[in-house]
Amino acid sequence: MIPERFKFSKKLTPNELFPNMDYPYFERVRHTGFFHRKNEFSLVNACFLAEASLLSYNQPSFIKYAFYYAGFDDFKMFIGKNVARCFTAKKGNCLIVVFRGTELKLPFSIPGFIADFKIAMSPEKNGGFVHSGFQAVLDEIWEGEGMLHEYLLKQKEKKPFLRIFATGHSLGAALSLILAARFPHVNCVYTFGCPRVGSQEFADTIKAKVFRIVHNNDIITEVPFQKFRILKIKNEYLHIGELEFIDSKGKLRNKSAHNLAILKELKEKNILKGPALFEEFIATLVKTRTSYFSDHSPYFYATKLWNAYLDLSASSESGFISRFISNRKSKF
């Protein structure tokens, strides 16, 4: 039976804005699997990793169960003192590293928000400059006995042909990019709703293939702004990775240029040129439609990518079923 499309209500519901255990994690994408040998963009892999990123907002025990259901029976978690939450799942020669984004429920969200707004740049270990708040979050779980760096090194030593995928939503997406810069054995990175993370020099240190998925009017993908006069160093924030854009109709547009209406308003007020007052920026956002915030929801990234996959499968000459059968041999 071909998995069904996701349907959306006319009004936003709590389940669409806040991740929860009611979502059917991996029930659809387990039919298509995961193509761990692919270096180019894969919509199948994007669907799988978008669900993994959505899943990361849940409790560790539930996350472990969901990955087990998807066929990943080697699960490990890394939890920092303040914000960092990272989960790894392994099957055969494939290892997936998933970073959780900013916690959306108060009061647990406060440390994450503080990290998000530490926008000054700091030197990164292998070169370039990165968002100091994001950097500090990854540092919580990076070095030391039993920490993420040691674990990844051991896994790679055990299996030299191990392929590593890093992913996350929002803050989690930013952390996956810093991971790829620090650990050159990462093969692919899929980011969802990722803010700008660092400088061009930092981006150049990333050897992995990076795919940046943006959903419609997601305002978080446009911050931090490229230039801040409060910075003493002459660096600019920029986007990293090949753009895959999901438009307002849920259509996936490869490398499509997109402009948010909010950005036009901000530019007209010279807010993007800095030094921008945070209060003025927030005041401008409050006057706009809620889609600039709701489009950032990890739920919409997962569901609309799946619908886009079904649309693409239905429009192909071979159709969904023949694609499903022929691709089975190339998985795991």
NORVENNOR-V806720 format. One record per residue. N is the residue number from 1. RES is the residue in one small letter. PSI is psi in degrees with one decimal (* if undefined). D_FIRST is the distance of its C-alpha to the first C-alpha in whole Angstrom. Layout:
BEGIN
n | res | psi | d_first
N | RES | PSI | D_FIRST
N | RES | PSI | D_FIRST
END
This chain:
BEGIN
n | res | psi | d_first
1 | m | 129.3 | 0
2 | i | 125.8 | 4
3 | p | 145.7 | 6
4 | e | 165.1 | 9
5 | r | 156.6 | 12
6 | f | 141.3 | 15
7 | k | 147.7 | 18
8 | f | 142.7 | 22
9 | s | 160.0 | 24
10 | k | -33.1 | 28
11 | k | 145.3 | 30
12 | l | 139.1 | 29
13 | t | 158.8 | 28
14 | p | -35.2 | 29
15 | n | -23.8 | 26
16 | e | -18.9 | 25
17 | l | -29.8 | 29
18 | f | 119.8 | 29
19 | p | 145.4 | 26
20 | n | 175.9 | 26
21 | m | -1.6 | 24
22 | d | -17.6 | 21
23 | y | 139.8 | 19
24 | p | 71.1 | 16
25 | y | 124.8 | 17
26 | f | 4.2 | 15
27 | e | -35.6 | 12
28 | r | -49.8 | 10
29 | v | -16.9 | 13
30 | r | -15.8 | 12
31 | h | -26.6 | 9
32 | t | -20.9 | 12
33 | g | -157.5 | 15
34 | f | 125.8 | 19
35 | f | 87.3 | 21
36 | h | -10.3 | 24
37 | r | -8.7 | 26
38 | k | 129.0 | 26
39 | n | -28.7 | 29
40 | e | 168.7 | 28
41 | f | 133.0 | 26
42 | s | 122.3 | 22
43 | l | -32.3 | 20
44 | v | -48.2 | 17
45 | n | -36.5 | 20
46 | a | -42.4 | 22
47 | c | -45.8 | 18
48 | f | -47.1 | 19
49 | l | -28.0 | 22
50 | a | -39.5 | 22
51 | e | -37.2 | 20
52 | a | -38.8 | 23
53 | s | -39.7 | 26
54 | l | -41.5 | 24
55 | l | -32.0 | 24
56 | s | -15.9 | 28
57 | y | -4.7 | 29
58 | n | -178.0 | 28
59 | q | 144.2 | 30
60 | p | -41.9 | 30
61 | s | -38.2 | 29
62 | f | -38.5 | 26
63 | i | -45.2 | 26
64 | k | -44.7 | 26
65 | y | -43.0 | 24
66 | a | -41.1 | 21
67 | f | -37.9 | 22
68 | y | -39.9 | 22
69 | y | -33.3 | 18
70 | a | -1.2 | 17
71 | g | 4.3 | 19
72 | f | 104.4 | 23
73 | d | 0.0 | 25
74 | d | 98.4 | 29
75 | f | 140.4 | 29
76 | k | 149.1 | 32
77 | m | 150.6 | 34
78 | f | 117.5 | 37
79 | i | 121.5 | 38
80 | g | 176.4 | 42
81 | k | -30.1 | 44
82 | n | -66.2 | 44
83 | v | -39.6 | 41
84 | a | 129.9 | 39
85 | r | 118.8 | 35
86 | c | 140.7 | 34
87 | f | 135.8 | 31
88 | t | 143.6 | 30
89 | a | 134.7 | 27
90 | k | 143.1 | 27
91 | k | 118.7 | 25
92 | g | -125.8 | 27
93 | n | 25.8 | 29
94 | c | 128.8 | 27
95 | l | 126.2 | 29
96 | i | 127.9 | 27
97 | v | 118.5 | 30
98 | v | 125.3 | 29
99 | f | 135.9 | 32
100 | r | 146.7 | 32
101 | g | -167.2 | 33
102 | t | 129.3 | 36
103 | e | 132.8 | 36
104 | l | -3.9 | 35
105 | k | 125.7 | 37
106 | l | 148.7 | 40
107 | p | 2.6 | 43
108 | f | -17.2 | 40
109 | s | -17.8 | 40
110 | i | -48.7 | 44
111 | p | -35.4 | 44
112 | g | -42.2 | 41
113 | f | -38.4 | 43
114 | i | -42.8 | 46
115 | a | -39.6 | 44
116 | d | -34.7 | 43
117 | f | 4.1 | 46
118 | k | 79.2 | 48
119 | i | -5.6 | 48
120 | a | 147.1 | 51
121 | m | 146.2 | 50
122 | s | 150.5 | 51
123 | p | 137.7 | 51
124 | e | 157.5 | 48
125 | k | -42.4 | 49
126 | n | 9.4 | 48
127 | g | 150.4 | 49
128 | g | -176.5 | 49
129 | f | 144.0 | 49
130 | v | 165.0 | 46
131 | h | 119.4 | 46
132 | s | -33.7 | 48
133 | g | -45.2 | 45
134 | f | -42.8 | 42
135 | q | -44.0 | 44
136 | a | -34.2 | 46
137 | v | -47.2 | 42
138 | l | -35.5 | 41
139 | d | -24.3 | 45
140 | e | -31.7 | 44
141 | i | 11.9 | 42
142 | w | -63.6 | 43
143 | e | 153.5 | 46
144 | g | 167.9 | 47
145 | e | 129.5 | 46
146 | g | 5.6 | 43
147 | m | 177.1 | 42
148 | l | -44.2 | 39
149 | h | -47.9 | 41
150 | e | -42.5 | 42
151 | y | -46.0 | 39
152 | l | -39.7 | 38
153 | l | -44.9 | 41
154 | k | -40.8 | 40
155 | q | -39.1 | 37
156 | k | -34.3 | 38
157 | e | -38.3 | 40
158 | k | -39.5 | 38
159 | k | 91.0 | 36
160 | p | -26.3 | 37
161 | f | 11.1 | 34
162 | l | 132.2 | 32
163 | r | 130.4 | 31
164 | i | 127.7 | 31
165 | f | 131.3 | 29
166 | a | 142.2 | 30
167 | t | 169.7 | 29
168 | g | 166.1 | 30
169 | h | 136.0 | 30
170 | s | -120.7 | 33
171 | l | -38.5 | 36
172 | g | -35.8 | 33
173 | a | -42.5 | 33
174 | a | -42.2 | 37
175 | l | -34.7 | 37
176 | s | -31.5 | 34
177 | l | -41.6 | 37
178 | i | -37.4 | 40
179 | l | -46.7 | 38
180 | a | -32.7 | 37
181 | a | -36.0 | 41
182 | r | -30.2 | 42
183 | f | 96.6 | 40
184 | p | -7.4 | 40
185 | h | -2.2 | 38
186 | v | 129.3 | 35
187 | n | -44.7 | 33
188 | c | 147.2 | 31
189 | v | 128.2 | 31
190 | y | 118.1 | 28
191 | t | 144.2 | 30
192 | f | 119.8 | 29
193 | g | 41.8 | 31
194 | c | 131.1 | 34
195 | p | 173.1 | 38
196 | r | 142.6 | 40
197 | v | -39.5 | 41
198 | g | -166.7 | 44
199 | s | 172.7 | 47
200 | q | -40.3 | 46
201 | e | -39.1 | 48
202 | f | -45.9 | 45
203 | a | -35.7 | 43
204 | d | -18.8 | 44
205 | t | -11.1 | 44
206 | i | 117.4 | 40
207 | k | -17.5 | 39
208 | a | 157.4 | 36
209 | k | 131.2 | 33
210 | v | 129.1 | 33
211 | f | 122.6 | 30
212 | r | 109.6 | 31
213 | i | 127.9 | 28
214 | v | 131.3 | 30
215 | h | 108.8 | 28
216 | n | -115.0 | 30
217 | n | 29.9 | 34
218 | d | 104.4 | 33
219 | i | -25.1 | 37
220 | i | -25.9 | 37
221 | t | -6.8 | 36
222 | e | 11.7 | 40
223 | v | 156.7 | 42
224 | p | 156.4 | 44
225 | f | 158.8 | 46
226 | q | -38.0 | 47
227 | k | 137.9 | 51
228 | f | 122.6 | 52
229 | r | -15.4 | 56
230 | i | -11.8 | 56
231 | l | 136.7 | 55
232 | k | -15.4 | 58
233 | i | 150.4 | 56
234 | k | 75.5 | 56
235 | n | 156.2 | 52
236 | e | 143.1 | 49
237 | y | 141.0 | 46
238 | l | 163.8 | 43
239 | h | 151.8 | 39
240 | i | 129.1 | 38
241 | g | 165.5 | 35
242 | e | 127.6 | 33
243 | l | 132.0 | 32
244 | e | 113.0 | 28
245 | f | 128.1 | 29
246 | i | 114.6 | 26
247 | d | -177.3 | 28
248 | s | -21.2 | 28
249 | k | 5.1 | 26
250 | g | 13.0 | 23
251 | k | 138.2 | 24
252 | l | 121.3 | 24
253 | r | 107.3 | 28
254 | n | 124.2 | 29
255 | k | 31.9 | 32
256 | s | 136.5 | 33
257 | a | 137.4 | 36
258 | h | 144.1 | 36
259 | n | 126.1 | 39
260 | l | 138.1 | 38
261 | a | -32.8 | 41
262 | i | -33.5 | 42
263 | l | -35.4 | 43
264 | k | -42.7 | 45
265 | e | -40.4 | 47
266 | l | -39.7 | 48
267 | k | -38.8 | 49
268 | e | -30.5 | 52
269 | k | 4.6 | 53
270 | n | 20.2 | 53
271 | i | -33.4 | 51
272 | l | -18.9 | 49
273 | k | -16.2 | 53
274 | g | 166.8 | 54
275 | p | 118.5 | 55
276 | a | 134.3 | 53
277 | l | 131.2 | 54
278 | f | -38.0 | 51
279 | e | -37.4 | 51
280 | e | -38.7 | 52
281 | f | -47.7 | 48
282 | i | -40.7 | 47
283 | a | -37.7 | 49
284 | t | -40.4 | 47
285 | l | -39.0 | 44
286 | v | -32.2 | 44
287 | k | -9.2 | 45
288 | t | 177.6 | 42
289 | r | 153.9 | 39
290 | t | -13.3 | 36
291 | s | -25.1 | 34
292 | y | -24.9 | 36
293 | f | -45.6 | 35
294 | s | -30.4 | 32
295 | d | -12.3 | 30
296 | h | -11.0 | 31
297 | s | 131.8 | 29
298 | p | -22.3 | 26
299 | y | -43.2 | 23
300 | f | -31.4 | 24
301 | y | -45.4 | 24
302 | a | -47.9 | 20
303 | t | -41.0 | 18
304 | k | -28.7 | 20
305 | l | -39.1 | 19
306 | w | -43.7 | 16
307 | n | -37.7 | 16
308 | a | -36.1 | 18
309 | y | -43.3 | 16
310 | l | -39.8 | 13
311 | d | -44.3 | 16
312 | l | -40.3 | 18
313 | s | -40.9 | 14
314 | a | -30.8 | 14
315 | s | -12.8 | 18
316 | s | 158.0 | 18
317 | e | -35.8 | 19
318 | s | -25.7 | 17
319 | g | 168.6 | 14
320 | f | -47.0 | 11
321 | i | -46.5 | 9
322 | s | -34.5 | 13
323 | r | -40.2 | 14
324 | f | -44.5 | 11
325 | i | -45.2 | 13
326 | s | -28.3 | 16
327 | n | -12.9 | 16
328 | r | -34.7 | 16
329 | k | -19.8 | 19
330 | s | 0.4 | 21
331 | k | 152.9 | 19
332 | f | * | 22
END
